[in-house]
Protein backbone atom coordinates (compact mmCIF):
# COMPACT_ATOMS: atom_id res chain seq x y z
CA UNK A 1 0.00 0.00 0.00
CA UNK A 2 1.25 3.47 -0.90
CA UNK A 3 0.44 5.38 2.27
CA UNK A 4 1.16 8.81 0.77
CA UNK A 5 -1.27 8.10 -2.09
CA UNK A 6 -3.96 6.91 0.33
CA UNK A 7 -3.52 10.02 2.48
CA UNK A 8 -3.69 12.29 -0.58
CA UNK A 9 -6.87 10.64 -1.82
CA UNK A 10 -8.52 10.69 1.60
CA UNK A 11 -7.72 14.36 2.21
CA UNK A 12 -9.11 15.33 -1.20
CA UNK A 13 -12.25 13.26 -0.56
CA UNK A 14 -12.83 14.83 2.84
CA UNK A 15 -12.47 18.39 1.57
CA UNK A 16 -15.40 17.76 -0.75
CA UNK A 17 -17.67 17.46 2.30
CA UNK A 18 -16.11 19.53 5.07
CA UNK A 19 -13.11 21.58 6.08
CA UNK A 20 -10.04 19.57 7.02
CA UNK A 21 -7.32 20.60 9.46
CA UNK A 22 -3.72 19.50 9.76
CA UNK A 23 -4.55 17.16 12.65
CA UNK A 24 -6.91 15.36 10.25
CA UNK A 25 -4.10 14.90 7.72
CA UNK A 26 -1.85 13.49 10.44
CA UNK A 27 -4.67 11.24 11.71
CA UNK A 28 -5.31 9.89 8.22
CA UNK A 29 -1.62 9.13 7.86
CA UNK A 30 -1.61 7.23 11.16
CA UNK A 31 -4.78 5.37 10.12
CA UNK A 32 -3.06 4.04 7.00
CA UNK A 33 -0.02 2.88 8.95
CA UNK A 34 2.14 5.97 8.86
CA UNK A 35 2.55 6.09 12.63
CA UNK A 36 5.83 4.26 12.24
CA UNK A 37 7.25 6.96 10.00
CA UNK A 38 9.97 9.14 11.41
CA UNK A 39 9.06 12.81 10.95
CA UNK A 40 5.32 12.11 10.84
CA UNK A 41 4.25 15.76 11.23
CA UNK A 42 6.55 17.14 8.54
CA UNK A 43 5.70 14.27 6.21
CA UNK A 44 1.98 15.00 6.59
CA UNK A 45 2.83 18.66 6.00
CA UNK A 46 4.67 17.82 2.78
CA UNK A 47 1.67 15.86 1.53
CA UNK A 48 -0.72 18.72 2.32
CA UNK A 49 1.68 21.25 0.80
CA UNK A 50 1.91 19.27 -2.43
CA UNK A 51 -1.88 19.09 -2.67
CA UNK A 52 -1.97 22.88 -2.24
CA UNK A 53 0.69 23.33 -4.95
CA UNK A 54 -1.33 21.15 -7.30
CA UNK A 55 -4.49 23.14 -6.62
CA UNK A 56 -6.33 20.10 -5.25
CA UNK A 57 -6.95 21.76 -1.88
CA UNK A 58 -6.80 25.34 -0.61
CA UNK A 59 -5.10 26.38 2.62
CA UNK A 60 -6.64 28.94 4.93
CA UNK A 61 -8.11 29.67 8.33
CA UNK A 62 -11.48 28.76 9.76
CA UNK A 63 -13.19 31.81 11.23
CA UNK A 64 -16.57 32.48 12.78
CA UNK A 65 -17.93 33.40 9.35
CA UNK A 66 -16.45 30.32 7.64
CA UNK A 67 -13.37 29.37 5.70
CA UNK A 68 -10.99 32.13 4.59
CA UNK A 69 -8.30 31.17 2.09
CA UNK A 70 -4.87 32.60 2.78
CA UNK A 71 -3.97 35.65 0.74
CA UNK A 72 -0.92 33.99 -0.81
CA UNK A 73 0.01 31.98 -3.87
CA UNK A 74 -0.22 28.20 -3.70
CA UNK A 75 3.57 28.03 -3.60
CA UNK A 76 3.75 30.51 -0.70
CA UNK A 77 1.01 28.65 1.16
CA UNK A 78 2.75 25.31 0.60
CA UNK A 79 6.08 26.69 1.81
CA UNK A 80 4.38 28.04 4.94
CA UNK A 81 2.81 24.64 5.69
CA UNK A 82 6.13 22.85 5.23
CA UNK A 83 7.97 25.39 7.39
CA UNK A 84 5.43 25.30 10.22
CA UNK A 85 5.12 21.50 10.31
CA UNK A 86 8.91 21.22 10.36
CA UNK A 87 9.08 23.75 13.22
CA UNK A 88 6.46 21.84 15.22
CA UNK A 89 8.36 18.61 14.74
CA UNK A 90 11.80 20.04 15.52
CA UNK A 91 10.53 21.65 18.72
CA UNK A 92 8.68 18.49 19.79
CA UNK A 93 5.32 20.25 19.84
CA UNK A 94 2.13 18.40 19.08
CA UNK A 95 -0.20 19.75 16.44
CA UNK A 96 -3.50 20.65 18.13
CA UNK A 97 -6.98 21.33 16.83
CA UNK A 98 -6.81 24.09 14.21
CA UNK A 99 -3.03 24.54 14.27
CA UNK A 100 -1.04 25.33 11.12
CA UNK A 101 -3.81 25.33 8.49
CA UNK A 102 -7.32 24.40 7.52
CA UNK A 103 -8.05 23.06 4.06
CA UNK A 104 -10.95 23.33 1.71
C-alpha positions as CSV (number, residue, x, y, z in Angstrom):
1,X,0.0,0.0,0.0
2,X,1.3,3.5,-0.9
3,X,0.4,5.4,2.3
4,X,1.2,8.8,0.8
5,X,-1.3,8.1,-2.1
6,X,-4.0,6.9,0.3
7,X,-3.5,10.0,2.5
8,X,-3.7,12.3,-0.6
9,X,-6.9,10.6,-1.8
10,X,-8.5,10.7,1.6
11,X,-7.7,14.4,2.2
12,X,-9.1,15.3,-1.2
13,X,-12.2,13.3,-0.6
14,X,-12.8,14.8,2.8
15,X,-12.5,18.4,1.6
16,X,-15.4,17.8,-0.8
17,X,-17.7,17.5,2.3
18,X,-16.1,19.5,5.1
19,X,-13.1,21.6,6.1
20,X,-10.0,19.6,7.0
21,X,-7.3,20.6,9.5
22,X,-3.7,19.5,9.8
23,X,-4.5,17.2,12.7
24,X,-6.9,15.4,10.2
25,X,-4.1,14.9,7.7
26,X,-1.8,13.5,10.4
27,X,-4.7,11.2,11.7
28,X,-5.3,9.9,8.2
29,X,-1.6,9.1,7.9
30,X,-1.6,7.2,11.2
31,X,-4.8,5.4,10.1
32,X,-3.1,4.0,7.0
33,X,0.0,2.9,8.9
34,X,2.1,6.0,8.9
35,X,2.5,6.1,12.6
36,X,5.8,4.3,12.2
37,X,7.3,7.0,10.0
38,X,10.0,9.1,11.4
39,X,9.1,12.8,11.0
40,X,5.3,12.1,10.8
41,X,4.2,15.8,11.2
42,X,6.6,17.1,8.5
43,X,5.7,14.3,6.2
44,X,2.0,15.0,6.6
45,X,2.8,18.7,6.0
46,X,4.7,17.8,2.8
47,X,1.7,15.9,1.5
48,X,-0.7,18.7,2.3
49,X,1.7,21.2,0.8
50,X,1.9,19.3,-2.4
51,X,-1.9,19.1,-2.7
52,X,-2.0,22.9,-2.2
53,X,0.7,23.3,-4.9
54,X,-1.3,21.1,-7.3
55,X,-4.5,23.1,-6.6
56,X,-6.3,20.1,-5.3
57,X,-6.9,21.8,-1.9
58,X,-6.8,25.3,-0.6
59,X,-5.1,26.4,2.6
60,X,-6.6,28.9,4.9
61,X,-8.1,29.7,8.3
62,X,-11.5,28.8,9.8
63,X,-13.2,31.8,11.2
64,X,-16.6,32.5,12.8
65,X,-17.9,33.4,9.4
66,X,-16.5,30.3,7.6
67,X,-13.4,29.4,5.7
68,X,-11.0,32.1,4.6
69,X,-8.3,31.2,2.1
70,X,-4.9,32.6,2.8
71,X,-4.0,35.6,0.7
72,X,-0.9,34.0,-0.8
73,X,0.0,32.0,-3.9
74,X,-0.2,28.2,-3.7
75,X,3.6,28.0,-3.6
76,X,3.8,30.5,-0.7
77,X,1.0,28.6,1.2
78,X,2.8,25.3,0.6
79,X,6.1,26.7,1.8
80,X,4.4,28.0,4.9
81,X,2.8,24.6,5.7
82,X,6.1,22.8,5.2
83,X,8.0,25.4,7.4
84,X,5.4,25.3,10.2
85,X,5.1,21.5,10.3
86,X,8.9,21.2,10.4
87,X,9.1,23.8,13.2
88,X,6.5,21.8,15.2
89,X,8.4,18.6,14.7
90,X,11.8,20.0,15.5
91,X,10.5,21.6,18.7
92,X,8.7,18.5,19.8
93,X,5.3,20.3,19.8
94,X,2.1,18.4,19.1
95,X,-0.2,19.8,16.4
96,X,-3.5,20.7,18.1
97,X,-7.0,21.3,16.8
98,X,-6.8,24.1,14.2
99,X,-3.0,24.5,14.3
100,X,-1.0,25.3,11.1
101,X,-3.8,25.3,8.5
102,X,-7.3,24.4,7.5
103,X,-8.1,23.1,4.1
104,X,-11.0,23.3,1.7
